[in-house]
Amino acid sequence: MPLHYELEVLDDLISGSLHPKKLLYESTITDPQFENWNSILLHEKETIRKRLKKTTYSFSKENHRIIYIQQHQSVITRLINILVDFLMPKDIQALDEMDEDVNLVRIYKRSLTVLNELLVFMEDEFRHYFNEDERIPANQFLIIEHELKPRLVKIKKYLIKEGHDPILVDLIPETISEHCCFKNFKGLTYRKYSYLKTVMNALEKVNPDEILASHYPTLPALLVYLNFNATAFKNYLVKLIHSEINAGASIEDKIETMSFHHKEISQLSIKPGMSLSPAMPSVQLDLVTWLFTEMSHLEKKQTLGIVAPIQFKDGSGLDGEKGIYSQLSVEELALFMKSLKETGLVKNKNMKQVARCVAEDWHSKQKEHISWQYLYNSMSTYEMNTISSLDSKLMDMVNWLRKMRGGLKIILFFFSGGQADFL
């Protein structure tokens, strides 16, 4: 069904009549022109508010409401960015209307105010349908830029005063500023800025003396909990753990230290749905994967020089091989077992025991043998790319079953003498 477009008048006004190309040879506009365009802006603002509310709730289907609101959100964002380009402000104060402004600048600023009010109205009224992955408009970015620097300075002073690691204290504001700087403006979405606000709120009250059921200080544990998965923070943790590992006098000591950190990091709490960069692996997953890889490498080094006798077999292929050789990664296999548990197809309550059983009999795509601890940990630390890849493989299974069902129907059709009603 066709969806209504409520911004046609405003779009034509801002993209057409008020465009600098149309007013190239005019330093200002007359008072009657200004009053006419200003009255159009005010009238359209009220009309659009009413139409948005009435039309949105007239749709019976949820996806129509989502498309309708997000379409208008996207257009308003585009028009705001056009106006900010017209005005070319050096900071947020330059967008305030001033007495010395000529009528042309005044009408641009009035248009910007109307559009901003409409966007705020949509965000408040239609929160459920608002697109969190839409880019933040240029005027709101200027506000963020204005408020961010003094807030980060206060956070940094507070963290230093509370005795947190100075290296980490420097790293955090730099990373947040990097994600909110002008060169990354086009990548700053509502979702990402909401996440950064959550991080800053937490940093403003983190207590270094708080007793945690963890080996790690409160600040790193908090950032892992919030999945502050910036590369710089991951490297900071690796460097911290690596120095402790290398302090071990023997390979056994190093393996023991890595095993300890693997367990501790795997047991850290993670807040669901939180991530600085959703497309990147979580802090927890990257660290436990690194530790597991390093442990495997050192364990292999211990066996170098030991020659094991080979047992020749007759025939070829997989005859006589033990276990199940799958084309699933360890992470996909863990998510598959988790989905069986969550959908009630597996009734075991002790998933550690399930992980032991699976690791004993299954082989992953990359590894001949699976660590049951890593498999168990991966059941609770899965990533979006793992979900997507498993979803694709399960769909291949579903499509095969549908194909089999179709073939069976054809056979039954012929056996029934061609009577379609039999099916």
C-alpha positions as CSV (number, residue, x, y, z in Angstrom):
1,M,0.0,0.0,0.0
2,P,1.3,3.6,-0.8
3,L,2.4,5.5,2.3
4,H,1.6,9.2,2.9
5,Y,4.4,11.7,2.5
6,E,3.7,14.6,4.9
7,L,6.9,16.7,4.3
8,E,6.3,17.6,0.7
9,V,5.7,21.4,1.4
10,L,8.7,21.7,3.7
11,D,10.9,19.7,1.4
12,D,10.0,21.9,-1.6
13,L,10.5,25.0,0.5
14,I,13.9,24.1,1.8
15,S,15.3,22.2,-1.2
16,G,13.7,24.6,-3.6
17,S,12.6,28.1,-2.7
18,L,15.2,28.6,0.1
19,H,18.1,26.9,-1.7
20,P,21.2,29.2,-2.0
21,K,21.2,28.6,-5.8
22,K,17.8,30.3,-6.0
23,L,18.9,33.2,-3.8
24,L,22.4,33.5,-5.2
25,Y,22.1,37.2,-6.1
26,E,20.1,38.2,-3.0
27,S,21.9,39.2,0.2
28,T,18.6,39.1,2.0
29,I,14.8,38.7,1.5
30,T,12.0,41.2,2.0
31,D,10.0,41.3,5.1
32,P,6.8,40.2,3.4
33,Q,8.7,37.1,1.9
34,F,10.1,36.3,5.4
35,E,6.6,36.6,7.0
36,N,5.1,34.4,4.3
37,W,7.7,31.6,4.6
38,N,7.7,31.8,8.4
39,S,3.9,31.4,8.4
40,I,4.2,28.3,6.1
41,L,6.8,26.8,8.5
42,L,4.6,27.2,11.5
43,H,1.5,26.0,9.8
44,E,3.3,22.9,8.4
45,K,4.8,22.1,11.8
46,E,1.4,21.7,13.4
47,T,-0.1,20.0,10.4
48,I,2.7,17.4,10.2
49,R,2.5,16.7,13.9
50,K,-1.2,15.9,13.6
51,R,-0.9,14.0,10.4
52,L,2.0,11.9,11.7
53,K,0.1,10.8,14.8
54,K,-3.1,10.1,13.0
55,T,-1.6,8.3,10.0
56,T,0.8,6.2,12.0
57,Y,-1.8,4.6,14.2
58,S,-4.2,4.1,11.3
59,F,-1.9,1.4,9.9
60,S,-2.9,-2.1,11.1
61,K,0.5,-3.6,10.2
62,E,3.5,-2.9,12.4
63,N,6.0,-2.9,9.5
64,H,4.0,-0.1,7.7
65,R,4.2,2.1,10.8
66,I,8.0,1.5,11.0
67,I,8.5,2.3,7.3
68,Y,6.3,5.4,7.6
69,I,8.0,6.9,10.6
70,Q,11.6,6.0,9.5
71,Q,10.9,7.5,6.0
72,H,10.0,10.8,7.6
73,Q,12.8,10.6,10.1
74,S,15.3,10.2,7.3
75,V,14.0,13.1,5.2
76,I,14.0,15.5,8.2
77,T,17.6,14.5,9.0
78,R,18.5,15.2,5.3
79,L,16.8,18.6,5.4
80,I,18.4,19.6,8.7
81,N,21.8,18.7,7.2
82,I,21.0,20.9,4.1
83,L,20.2,23.9,6.4
84,V,23.4,23.4,8.4
85,D,25.3,23.3,5.2
86,F,23.6,26.6,4.2
87,L,24.5,28.3,7.5
88,M,28.0,26.8,7.9
89,P,28.2,27.4,11.7
90,K,31.5,27.3,13.5
91,D,29.8,26.0,16.6
92,I,26.3,25.4,18.1
93,Q,25.8,29.0,19.3
94,A,26.0,30.2,15.7
95,L,22.7,28.4,15.0
96,D,20.8,30.6,17.6
97,E,18.8,33.5,16.0
98,M,20.5,36.9,16.7
99,D,19.3,40.5,16.3
100,E,21.9,41.2,13.6
101,D,20.8,38.3,11.4
102,V,19.4,39.2,8.0
103,N,16.1,37.8,7.0
104,L,17.7,35.1,4.9
105,V,19.7,33.7,7.8
106,R,16.7,34.1,10.1
107,I,14.4,32.0,7.9
108,Y,17.1,29.3,7.6
109,K,17.4,29.2,11.4
110,R,13.6,29.2,11.8
111,S,13.4,26.3,9.4
112,L,16.0,24.5,11.4
113,T,14.1,25.0,14.6
114,V,10.9,23.7,13.1
115,L,12.6,20.5,11.7
116,N,14.4,19.9,15.0
117,E,11.1,20.2,16.9
118,L,9.5,17.7,14.6
119,L,12.4,15.3,15.0
120,V,12.2,15.5,18.8
121,F,8.5,15.0,18.6
122,M,8.9,11.8,16.5
123,E,11.6,10.5,18.8
124,D,9.4,11.0,21.9
125,E,6.0,10.0,20.4
126,F,7.2,7.1,18.2
127,R,10.1,5.7,20.2
128,H,9.2,2.1,19.2
129,Y,9.4,2.9,15.5
130,F,12.3,5.4,15.6
131,N,15.4,4.3,13.7
132,E,18.2,4.0,16.2
133,D,20.7,3.3,13.3
134,E,19.9,6.6,11.5
135,R,22.8,9.1,11.6
136,I,22.5,11.9,14.1
137,P,21.7,15.2,12.2
138,A,24.4,17.9,12.0
139,N,22.8,20.3,14.5
140,Q,22.6,17.6,17.2
141,F,26.2,16.6,16.4
142,L,27.3,20.2,17.1
143,I,25.5,20.0,20.5
144,I,27.2,16.8,21.3
145,E,30.6,18.2,20.3
146,H,30.0,21.2,22.5
147,E,29.0,19.2,25.6
148,L,31.4,16.3,25.2
149,K,34.8,17.9,25.8
150,P,34.1,19.4,29.3
151,R,32.3,16.2,30.3
152,L,35.3,14.0,29.3
153,V,37.6,16.3,31.2
154,K,35.6,15.9,34.3
155,I,35.5,12.1,33.9
156,K,39.2,11.9,33.4
157,K,39.9,14.0,36.5
158,Y,37.5,11.8,38.5
159,L,39.1,8.6,37.4
160,I,42.6,9.9,38.2
161,K,41.5,11.1,41.6
162,E,40.0,7.6,42.3
163,G,43.3,6.0,41.6
164,H,42.6,4.1,38.3
165,D,45.4,3.1,35.9
166,P,46.5,6.4,34.2
167,I,47.1,4.5,30.9
168,L,43.5,3.3,30.8
169,V,42.2,6.7,32.0
170,D,43.9,8.4,29.0
171,L,42.7,5.7,26.6
172,I,38.9,6.0,27.4
173,P,38.3,9.7,26.6
174,E,40.5,9.4,23.5
175,T,38.4,6.5,22.2
176,I,35.1,8.2,23.0
177,S,36.3,11.5,21.3
178,E,37.4,9.6,18.3
179,H,33.9,8.2,17.8
180,C,32.4,11.6,18.2
181,C,34.8,13.7,16.2
182,F,33.9,15.6,13.0
183,K,35.7,13.1,10.6
184,N,33.5,10.3,12.1
185,F,30.3,12.4,12.2
186,K,28.6,10.4,9.4
187,G,29.1,7.2,11.4
188,L,27.6,8.5,14.6
189,T,24.1,7.0,15.0
190,Y,21.5,7.4,17.7
191,R,22.4,3.8,18.9
192,K,26.1,4.5,19.1
193,Y,25.7,7.8,20.9
194,S,23.2,6.2,23.3
195,Y,25.8,3.5,24.1
196,L,28.5,6.2,24.6
197,K,26.2,8.1,27.0
198,T,25.7,4.8,29.0
199,V,29.5,4.4,29.2
200,M,30.0,8.0,30.4
201,N,27.2,7.7,33.0
202,A,28.9,4.5,34.3
203,L,32.4,6.1,34.4
204,E,31.1,9.1,36.4
205,K,30.4,6.8,39.4
206,V,32.7,3.8,39.1
207,N,34.2,3.0,42.5
208,P,37.7,1.4,42.6
209,D,37.1,0.1,46.1
210,E,34.0,-1.8,45.1
211,I,34.4,-5.5,45.8
212,L,33.9,-7.6,42.7
213,A,33.9,-11.4,42.3
214,S,36.7,-10.9,39.8
215,H,40.5,-10.9,39.5
216,Y,40.4,-7.6,37.6
217,P,40.0,-4.0,38.9
218,T,36.6,-2.4,38.7
219,L,37.3,-0.1,35.7
220,P,38.5,-2.8,33.2
221,A,35.7,-5.1,34.5
222,L,33.2,-2.4,33.9
223,L,34.4,-1.8,30.3
224,V,34.2,-5.6,29.6
225,Y,30.7,-5.6,31.1
226,L,29.7,-2.8,28.7
227,N,31.5,-4.5,25.8
228,F,33.8,-1.4,25.1
229,N,35.2,-3.4,22.2
230,A,37.6,-0.7,20.9
231,T,40.8,-2.1,19.5
232,A,42.9,0.1,21.9
233,F,41.1,-1.3,25.0
234,K,41.6,-4.9,23.8
235,N,45.3,-4.2,23.2
236,Y,45.5,-2.7,26.7
237,L,44.1,-5.8,28.3
238,V,46.3,-8.1,26.2
239,K,49.5,-6.2,27.2
240,L,48.4,-6.3,30.8
241,I,47.8,-10.1,30.8
242,H,50.8,-10.8,28.5
243,S,53.3,-9.3,31.0
244,E,51.8,-11.5,33.8
245,I,52.1,-14.6,31.5
246,N,55.7,-13.9,30.6
247,A,56.6,-13.6,34.2
248,G,56.1,-17.4,34.5
249,A,59.4,-19.3,34.9
250,S,58.3,-22.3,32.8
251,I,55.9,-23.3,30.1
252,E,53.7,-25.0,32.7
253,D,53.6,-21.7,34.7
254,K,52.6,-19.8,31.6
255,I,49.9,-22.2,30.7
256,E,48.5,-22.2,34.2
257,T,48.4,-18.3,34.1
258,M,46.7,-18.3,30.8
259,S,44.2,-20.9,32.0
260,F,43.5,-18.8,35.0
261,H,42.8,-15.6,32.9
262,H,40.8,-17.7,30.4
263,K,38.5,-18.8,33.3
264,E,38.3,-15.3,34.9
265,I,37.5,-13.5,31.6
266,S,34.9,-16.1,30.6
267,Q,33.2,-15.6,33.9
268,L,33.0,-11.8,33.7
269,S,29.4,-10.5,33.4
270,I,28.4,-9.0,30.0
271,K,25.5,-6.6,29.6
272,P,23.3,-8.0,26.8
273,G,22.9,-5.9,23.6
274,M,25.7,-3.5,24.5
275,S,28.6,-2.8,22.1
276,L,30.7,0.1,21.0
277,S,31.2,-1.5,17.5
278,P,28.5,-4.2,16.9
279,A,30.3,-5.5,13.8
280,M,33.4,-6.4,15.8
281,P,33.8,-9.3,18.2
282,S,33.3,-8.6,21.9
283,V,36.2,-7.9,24.3
284,Q,35.4,-11.2,26.1
285,L,35.3,-13.3,22.9
286,D,38.5,-11.9,21.4
287,L,40.5,-12.3,24.7
288,V,39.3,-15.9,25.5
289,T,40.0,-16.9,21.8
290,W,43.5,-15.4,22.1
291,L,44.2,-17.1,25.4
292,F,42.9,-20.4,24.1
293,T,45.1,-20.2,20.9
294,E,48.2,-19.3,23.0
295,M,47.5,-22.2,25.4
296,S,47.2,-24.6,22.5
297,H,50.4,-23.4,21.0
298,L,52.4,-23.8,24.3
299,E,50.8,-27.3,24.9
300,K,52.0,-28.3,21.4
301,K,55.5,-27.0,22.1
302,Q,55.7,-29.3,25.2
303,T,55.2,-32.3,23.0
304,L,57.9,-31.3,20.4
305,G,60.5,-34.0,20.1
306,I,58.2,-36.8,21.2
307,V,57.6,-39.2,18.3
308,A,54.3,-41.1,18.5
309,P,53.9,-44.4,16.6
310,I,51.6,-44.4,13.6
311,Q,48.9,-47.0,13.2
312,F,48.3,-47.8,9.5
313,K,44.7,-48.6,8.4
314,D,43.3,-50.5,5.5
315,G,41.1,-48.7,3.0
316,S,40.6,-45.0,2.6
317,G,38.1,-42.3,3.5
318,L,36.5,-41.8,7.0
319,D,36.0,-45.5,7.8
320,G,37.2,-46.2,11.3
321,E,37.4,-42.5,12.3
322,K,36.0,-41.8,15.7
323,G,33.5,-39.0,16.4
324,I,31.5,-36.7,14.2
325,Y,33.3,-34.4,11.7
326,S,31.3,-31.3,11.2
327,Q,31.7,-28.2,9.1
328,L,30.7,-26.0,12.0
329,S,33.1,-23.7,13.8
330,V,33.4,-24.1,17.6
331,E,31.3,-20.9,18.0
332,E,28.6,-22.1,15.6
333,L,28.5,-25.5,17.4
334,A,28.1,-23.8,20.8
335,L,25.3,-21.6,19.4
336,F,23.6,-24.6,17.9
337,M,23.7,-26.5,21.2
338,K,22.4,-23.3,23.0
339,S,19.5,-23.1,20.5
340,L,18.6,-26.7,21.1
341,K,18.5,-26.0,24.8
342,E,16.5,-22.8,24.5
343,T,13.9,-24.3,22.2
344,G,13.4,-27.3,24.4
345,L,14.9,-29.9,22.0
346,V,17.6,-30.7,24.6
347,K,16.4,-31.1,28.2
348,N,19.7,-31.3,30.0
349,K,20.0,-28.7,32.8
350,N,23.8,-29.0,33.2
351,M,25.2,-27.5,30.0
352,K,28.7,-28.1,31.1
353,Q,28.1,-31.8,30.9
354,V,26.6,-31.2,27.4
355,A,29.7,-29.4,26.4
356,R,31.9,-32.2,27.7
357,C,29.9,-34.8,25.7
358,V,29.9,-32.8,22.5
359,A,33.6,-32.0,22.8
360,E,34.4,-35.7,23.2
361,D,32.5,-36.8,20.1
362,W,32.4,-33.9,17.7
363,H,35.2,-32.2,15.7
364,S,34.9,-28.6,14.5
365,K,35.6,-27.2,11.1
366,Q,39.0,-25.7,12.2
367,K,40.1,-28.0,15.0
368,E,40.4,-31.8,15.2
369,H,39.7,-31.7,18.9
370,I,37.5,-29.2,20.9
371,S,38.1,-27.8,24.3
372,W,34.9,-28.4,26.3
373,Q,35.7,-25.3,28.4
374,Y,35.9,-23.1,25.3
375,L,32.8,-24.7,23.8
376,Y,30.9,-24.0,27.1
377,N,32.1,-20.4,27.3
378,S,31.1,-19.8,23.7
379,M,27.5,-20.8,24.5
380,S,27.2,-17.4,26.3
381,T,29.5,-15.2,24.2
382,Y,28.2,-15.5,20.6
383,E,28.6,-12.7,18.0
384,M,26.3,-11.5,15.2
385,N,28.5,-13.1,12.4
386,T,28.2,-16.4,14.2
387,I,24.4,-16.1,14.3
388,S,24.3,-15.2,10.6
389,S,26.6,-18.1,9.5
390,L,24.7,-20.6,11.6
391,D,21.4,-19.3,10.3
392,S,22.6,-19.8,6.7
393,K,23.6,-23.4,7.4
394,L,20.4,-24.2,9.2
395,M,18.4,-22.8,6.3
396,D,20.3,-25.2,4.0
397,M,19.0,-28.0,6.2
398,V,15.5,-26.6,6.1
399,N,15.6,-26.3,2.3
400,W,16.8,-29.9,2.0
401,L,13.9,-31.1,4.1
402,R,11.5,-29.1,2.0
403,K,13.0,-30.7,-1.1
404,M,12.6,-34.1,0.4
405,R,9.0,-33.3,1.3
406,G,8.3,-32.2,-2.2
407,G,9.8,-35.4,-3.6
408,L,7.8,-37.5,-1.3
409,K,4.6,-35.7,-2.3
410,I,5.3,-36.5,-6.0
411,I,5.8,-40.2,-5.1
412,L,2.6,-40.3,-3.1
413,F,0.7,-38.6,-5.9
414,F,1.7,-41.3,-8.4
415,F,0.9,-44.1,-6.0
416,S,-2.5,-42.6,-5.3
417,G,-3.4,-42.9,-9.0
418,G,-2.9,-39.2,-9.6
419,Q,-5.6,-38.1,-7.2
420,A,-4.6,-34.7,-5.9
421,D,-7.0,-34.9,-3.0
422,F,-4.9,-37.6,-1.5
423,L,-2.4,-34.9,-0.6
